[in-house]
Structures are given as C-alpha cells and as structure tokens.
C-alpha cells in the first residue's frame, strides 16, 4: 500500500512540473493566411484603341483610347506612357501573348508594349511598309509591302522577337485570316492589280499556294457563321499621273471554308472600299472605308442578290463592329493635318457619341477587356 501511494505522489509531482514548464513556453502564433492578390488590371481596359496614322513624314502617329466606362477618349496613349513619340505612319495594331503590337509603317518598325502597363518592351526594326499582323502559336505574322515587287509575309518568334522566316507572296499583301490551320493573305497589288490570295500552312509555315481569283484589289476577308470565307475585292484603280486610265468594279466573293470551291460573287458598284467586318452572329457583313467613300453598307450573307443598303452615311477611313454589343466605331479623317474624329453608333446606326482623336485615324484595335 505504501509502495503504490509513493508512486502516486511521484506521478502527481511530475504532472505539476510538466504543467509549470508548459506555462513558461511562449504560445506559437497561428500561420496567417496570405491575402488573395488582386487581379491585375490593364492600364487601358474596357475600351477601344484607335490607330492614328498621322501626317506622312511628320512623325506624329499616335494611339488614342476610348473608355467605355466614362464615354471619353485619352489621346497620345503611347507617348504618355513611354515618354516618346510613336513614330511615322501607324498602320495597325493587334494583340496576343500578353502584348500589344503596333505596326508603324513609315518608321519601319513594330512597337511591342505590355498589354497591362502599355510600357514598351521591344521594337522590331527593319520593317518598312509593315501593314497588318496576326498572332498564332507564340509567333507574329506580318505582311510587308515591297514597292512594285512581290511583298513578304514575315514570321517572328515572340520569345525573343527574332525573325524566323520570310515568305514571298504577291504584290502589296494586306490583311489575313486564320482558319483550319491555314493563314490566308490577301494581296492588293499596285492600284488594285493583284487577284492573288496566298495560303500558308500554319503547322509548317510553308506557302501552300498563291491562288488567282480573277477579281482584283484584294483588301480584306472574314468568315461567316456557315464557315464561308468572304473576300472584299476593292477593284482596280490605275492612274497615270492624276488621270484614271483603268478601273474595275469592287466585288464581294464567297468561298467554302477549305477554300477549294468558289461559291458566289457580288458586284458592289463604283466605289472602292477597303474594309470588311462581320457582326457577332456572323450573318451580316459591313463594308466601306477609304478616302472619299460615301458610307458604310451592310449585306446579309444569306442573300442571293446584291442590294446592299447604306447603313451609316459617313465618309469613314476605318471602322470596327464591336463583337459584344454590336456598336460600330467609325474613324473619320477630317484632313491630312488636323485631328480626326471617332464616331460611335448603335447596332441600328443611331449615333451615340463623337470624340476628337489623332491625325488621320485609320483603324480600331480592341482591348481584350472590352465589355
């Protein structure tokens, strides 16, 4: 009995000592949960970029930005962010791989800026007369004029902006379309003399063919809801001095999605439009744009006869159809030296607003966050 009691007292003593030691140890604070980082928001978000060509040779090309939230415009976006001018003769802009690419034709370069900060990250040089761009598989595809000779499609690696390859196409290549692992490049020619579309295999970056269409002055192309490819052919406008010596009508031409079957062609008339857009549903074409044209017209892809109506009566130099809400943004070049205008219309062609932008606005680039 004494033996058991002795052990009991020993157990109690050890317990008291252990408890006292524990009280002397500091409490370990719980590991805090790190805060959820706020998503990065682009400096220019929920809006449209406007490419202002500028007066040729004056180095006053610029980028404007339309803010959807405030219904207002900020001009000289590139210069304000990077503390230097953009250059001479801005032609177009495109987006991809977290970057914004601006083709500055007169300065012979492509400016690359970060899509969030709009700060310059690189400049691709030796690109005189660069025109339009597409981003695919971390590569940049650029059309480039070469005077009266065949132009080029240049391909750049977006990891280090090095030139991967140069492909000869036809004279004065313009806009591009990606479909079924193919890149389609329309060629305008001199004064609309080309009837060639160049087809590139995007798996190999090899020229598949230069296909002649028999219609001239290829400028733009889109694909509709039925996977049919539509090509805007501006027609020939051949001048000797100031005299027009040869002219052919502009046309819309339709092909199947594999581009191996011609389906229809519609003569537009005496004007020579440069731009073709399509609505979100993919069933209505919009065409127009260029100096001294008399409006933007529409055409339903299901129509079998051509009766395009003037949708917006304005001398557009460039335009874009917002694929989210159907609004139309129209660029108007008021002169070769004065600030241009941006007009905004609803899907019914009713004007919603007008804004002063840079000299000779020629096109729209959409921010990825545009509502």
C-alpha positions in Angstrom: 0.0 0.0 0.0 2.8 2.3 0.9 4.6 1.4 -2.4 1.5 2.4 -4.5 1.0 5.6 -2.7 4.6 6.6 -3.2 4.3 6.1 -6.9 1.1 8.1 -7.0 2.7 11.1 -5.4 5.6 10.8 -7.9 3.1 10.9 -10.8 1.4 13.9 -9.4 4.7 15.7 -8.9 5.8 15.1 -12.4 2.5 16.2 -13.8 2.7 19.5 -11.8 6.3 20.1 -13.0 5.3 19.4 -16.7 2.4 21.8 -16.5 4.6 24.5 -15.0 7.1 24.1 -17.8 4.4 24.4 -20.4 3.2 27.6 -18.9 6.6 29.1 -19.3 6.8 28.3 -23.1 5.5 31.0 -25.4 2.4 30.3 -27.4 3.1 29.7 -31.1 1.0 32.1 -33.2 -1.1 30.6 -36.0 0.3 30.9 -39.5 -1.6 33.8 -41.2 -3.5 33.0 -44.4 -1.9 35.1 -47.2 -4.3 37.6 -48.7 -5.7 36.8 -52.1 -3.9 39.0 -54.6 -6.0 41.5 -56.5 -6.2 40.6 -60.3 -4.0 42.8 -62.4 -6.0 45.4 -64.4 -4.7 46.8 -67.7 -3.8 50.5 -67.6 -6.2 50.8 -70.6 -9.1 48.5 -70.1 -12.7 48.2 -71.2 -12.4 50.2 -74.3 -11.1 50.6 -77.8 -7.7 51.6 -79.1 -7.7 53.9 -82.1 -4.7 53.9 -84.5 -3.9 57.4 -85.8 -1.8 57.2 -88.9 -0.6 60.8 -88.6 0.6 63.1 -91.4 3.1 61.2 -93.6 6.6 62.2 -92.9 5.7 64.3 -89.9 6.3 61.6 -87.2 3.0 62.4 -85.5 1.4 58.9 -85.5 -0.4 58.2 -82.2 -2.7 55.9 -80.3 -5.9 57.1 -78.7 -8.1 55.1 -76.3 -11.9 55.2 -75.9 -13.1 54.5 -72.4 -16.4 52.7 -72.3 -17.0 53.4 -68.6 -16.5 57.2 -68.9 -17.5 57.6 -72.5 -14.4 59.6 -73.2 -11.1 59.5 -75.1 -7.5 59.7 -74.0 -5.1 60.7 -76.8 -1.4 60.0 -77.2 -1.6 56.9 -75.0 1.8 55.5 -76.2 3.6 58.8 -75.8 2.2 59.5 -72.3 3.2 56.0 -71.1 6.7 55.8 -72.7 7.7 59.5 -72.9 8.5 59.3 -76.6 6.6 59.6 -79.8 5.2 56.6 -81.6 6.7 57.4 -85.0 5.6 58.0 -88.6 2.7 56.3 -90.3 1.0 54.0 -87.8 -0.9 51.3 -89.8 -2.5 48.8 -87.5 -2.4 47.1 -84.1 -3.0 43.6 -82.8 -3.0 41.6 -79.5 -1.6 38.3 -78.3 0.8 36.6 -75.9 0.2 39.3 -73.3 1.5 42.0 -75.7 0.1 44.7 -78.0 1.8 45.1 -81.4 1.7 48.4 -83.3 2.8 48.4 -86.9 4.4 51.8 -87.7 4.8 51.7 -91.4 6.6 54.9 -92.1 9.2 54.4 -89.4 9.8 50.8 -90.5 9.2 49.2 -87.1 6.8 47.3 -84.9 6.4 48.6 -81.4 5.7 45.9 -78.8 4.1 47.1 -75.5 2.9 45.2 -72.4 -0.8 44.6 -72.6 -1.2 45.6 -68.9 1.0 48.6 -68.5 1.3 49.7 -72.1 5.0 50.2 -71.5 7.4 49.4 -74.3 9.1 46.0 -74.1 10.7 45.7 -77.6 11.0 47.3 -81.0 11.1 45.1 -84.1 13.2 47.0 -86.7 13.8 46.8 -90.4 10.0 46.6 -91.2 9.5 49.5 -93.6 6.0 49.4 -95.0 4.7 46.8 -92.5 1.0 46.5 -92.8 -1.1 44.0 -90.8 -0.4 41.4 -88.1 -1.7 38.1 -86.7 -0.5 36.3 -83.5 -0.6 32.5 -83.6 1.2 29.8 -81.6 3.6 32.4 -80.0 4.6 33.8 -83.4 3.8 37.1 -85.1 2.9 37.1 -88.7 3.4 40.4 -90.5 2.5 41.5 -94.1 5.1 43.8 -95.7 5.0 45.8 -98.9 7.9 45.9 -101.3 7.1 48.6 -103.8 6.2 47.2 -107.2 7.8 43.9 -106.4 6.3 40.9 -104.6 5.7 41.6 -100.9 6.5 39.4 -97.9 5.0 37.6 -95.0 7.5 37.8 -92.2 7.3 35.5 -89.1 8.8 36.4 -85.7 9.4 34.4 -82.6 7.7 36.1 -79.7 10.1 34.8 -77.1 13.0 37.0 -78.4 11.4 38.8 -81.4 13.8 37.2 -83.8 12.9 36.7 -87.4 12.1 33.0 -88.1 11.2 33.1 -91.8 10.3 35.3 -94.8 7.8 34.1 -97.3 7.4 35.7 -100.7 3.7 36.4 -101.5 2.3 38.7 -104.2 2.4 42.5 -104.6 1.3 44.6 -101.6 -0.1 41.9 -99.2 -2.7 43.2 -96.8 -4.9 41.6 -94.1 -5.0 38.0 -93.0 -7.5 35.3 -91.8 -6.7 32.2 -89.8 -9.0 29.2 -90.4 -8.5 25.4 -90.5 -4.7 25.7 -89.6 -4.3 27.9 -92.6 -3.3 31.5 -92.9 -5.0 33.4 -95.8 -3.2 36.5 -97.0 -5.0 38.8 -99.5 -2.8 40.8 -101.9 -3.9 44.2 -103.2 -1.2 44.8 -105.9 -0.4 48.2 -107.4 -3.6 50.2 -107.8 -5.6 47.0 -107.2 -3.7 44.9 -109.8 -3.4 41.7 -107.8 -6.0 38.9 -107.9 -3.9 36.5 -105.7 -4.6 35.1 -102.3 -1.6 33.4 -100.6 -2.3 30.3 -98.4 0.1 29.4 -95.7 0.2 26.1 -93.7 0.4 27.1 -90.0 1.8 23.7 -89.0 4.9 24.1 -91.2 4.9 27.8 -92.1 5.2 26.9 -95.7 3.5 28.5 -98.7 0.8 26.1 -99.9 -0.2 28.1 -103.0 -0.7 31.6 -104.5 -4.3 31.2 -105.8 -5.6 33.6 -108.5 -9.2 34.6 -108.2 -9.9 36.6 -111.3 -11.1 39.6 -109.2 -8.8 42.4 -108.3 -7.6 44.6 -105.5 -8.0 42.1 -102.6 -8.2 44.0 -99.3 -9.9 42.2 -96.5 -11.6 38.9 -95.6 -13.8 37.4 -92.9 -15.5 34.1 -92.1 -19.3 33.8 -91.5 -21.5 31.7 -89.3 -21.6 29.0 -92.0 -17.8 28.8 -92.2 -17.8 30.5 -95.6 -15.0 32.9 -96.4 -15.8 36.3 -97.8 -13.2 38.4 -99.6 -13.5 42.1 -100.2 -12.0 42.9 -103.6 -11.7 46.7 -104.0 -11.2 46.6 -107.8 -8.6 48.2 -109.9 -7.8 52.0 -109.8 -4.9 52.6 -112.2 -3.6 56.1 -112.6 -1.2 57.8 -114.9 -0.4 61.0 -113.1 -3.8 62.3 -112.0 -5.6 60.5 -114.8 -7.6 57.3 -114.1 -6.7 55.0 -117.0 -8.2 51.7 -115.8 -10.9 50.8 -113.4 -12.8 47.6 -112.5 -15.7 47.4 -110.0 -15.3 46.3 -106.4 -16.8 42.9 -105.5 -17.6 40.6 -102.6 -16.5 37.0 -103.3 -17.6 33.9 -101.3 -15.6 30.6 -100.9 -16.1 27.5 -98.8 -14.1 27.0 -95.6 -11.5 24.8 -97.3 -11.0 27.5 -100.0 -11.3 25.0 -102.7 -14.8 25.9 -104.0 -15.9 29.2 -105.4 -19.5 29.9 -104.4 -20.7 33.4 -105.4 -19.6 36.9 -106.3 -21.5 40.2 -105.9 -20.5 43.4 -107.6 -20.5 46.3 -105.2 -20.5 49.2 -107.6 -18.4 52.2 -108.4 -16.8 52.8 -105.0 -13.6 51.0 -103.9 -14.0 50.1 -100.2 -11.0 48.9 -98.1 -12.5 47.3 -95.0 -14.8 44.4 -94.3 -16.3 43.5 -90.9 -18.9 41.0 -89.7 -21.3 41.1 -86.7 -21.2 38.9 -83.6 -23.8 36.5 -85.1 -21.8 36.1 -88.2 -24.6 36.8 -90.6 -24.3 40.4 -91.6 -21.3 41.9 -93.5 -20.3 45.6 -93.2 -18.0 47.1 -95.8 -16.7 50.6 -96.6 -13.8 52.8 -95.5 -11.2 54.7 -97.6 -10.8 58.3 -98.7 -13.9 59.9 -100.3 -16.2 56.9 -99.9 -19.9 57.6 -99.3 -20.7 55.4 -96.3 -20.7 52.0 -94.7 -23.0 49.4 -96.2 -24.4 46.1 -95.0 -25.1 42.8 -96.7 -26.8 39.6 -95.3 -24.8 36.5 -96.0 -28.0 34.6 -96.8 -28.9 37.0 -99.7 -28.6 35.6 -103.2 -28.8 39.0 -104.9 -26.9 42.1 -104.1 -28.8 45.1 -102.7 -26.5 46.4 -100.0 -28.0 49.4 -98.3 -26.1 52.4 -97.0 -26.2 51.7 -93.2 -24.2 54.7 -92.0 -23.9 57.8 -94.2 -20.4 58.9 -93.3 -17.0 59.1 -95.0 -15.2 56.5 -92.9 -11.5 56.0 -93.2 -11.7 52.9 -90.9 -14.3 51.2 -88.7 -14.9 48.3 -86.4 -18.0 46.3 -85.3 -17.9 45.5 -81.5 -18.5 41.8 -81.3 -20.0 42.1 -77.8 -22.8 44.7 -78.2 -22.9 45.4 -81.9 -21.9 49.0 -81.7 -20.0 50.4 -84.6 -16.9 52.6 -84.1 -16.1 54.8 -87.1 -12.8 56.7 -87.8 -13.1 59.9 -89.9 -10.0 61.6 -91.3 -11.0 65.3 -91.4 -7.9 66.3 -93.3 -4.2 65.3 -93.7 -3.1 67.6 -90.9 -6.0 68.1 -88.4 -7.1 65.9 -85.6 -9.6 63.3 -86.8 -12.9 62.1 -85.3 -14.2 58.9 -83.8 -17.9 58.3 -84.0 -19.9 55.6 -82.1 -23.1 54.1 -83.5 -25.5 51.6 -82.0 -26.5 48.4 -84.0 -29.3 50.3 -85.7 -26.9 53.0 -87.0 -28.0 55.7 -84.5 -25.1 57.9 -83.4 -24.2 57.6 -79.7 -21.3 59.9 -79.5 -18.4 61.7 -81.2 -14.8 62.3 -80.0 -11.7 64.1 -81.1 -8.7 61.7 -81.7 -5.3 62.0 -83.5 -4.5 62.9 -87.1 -5.9 60.5 -89.7 -7.4 57.8 -87.6 -7.4 54.7 -89.8 -8.5 51.7 -87.6 -9.6 50.3 -84.3 -7.9 47.8 -82.0 -10.0 46.1 -79.3 -8.7 45.8 -75.8 -9.2 42.2 -74.5 -11.3 43.5 -71.6 -13.8 45.4 -73.7 -17.3 44.7 -72.5 
